[in-house]
């Protein structure tokens, strides 16, 4: 088995990256679930009932995401890469 970018074990034939330049998105998909990423957001996608279309599910999340990283003294530090408005 291969390892994906997250370090998770994935079967190579079941993982896929699909770009849509017109929409400005990239889909990262596994078997029936994936994530659609654009410059400023991301959203879950799932394979539709027809087995062909990928439909968005759930709310769209803004990027960059706020992260909590451990600080030097064990305290939690909030990091936000982008501070200027879009």
Buried (B, 14 or more C-beta within 10 A) or exposed (E): EEEEEEEEEBEEEEBEEEEEEEEEBBBBBBEEEBBBBBEEBBBBBBBEEEEEEBEEEEEEEEEEEEEEEEEEEEEEEEEEEEEEEE
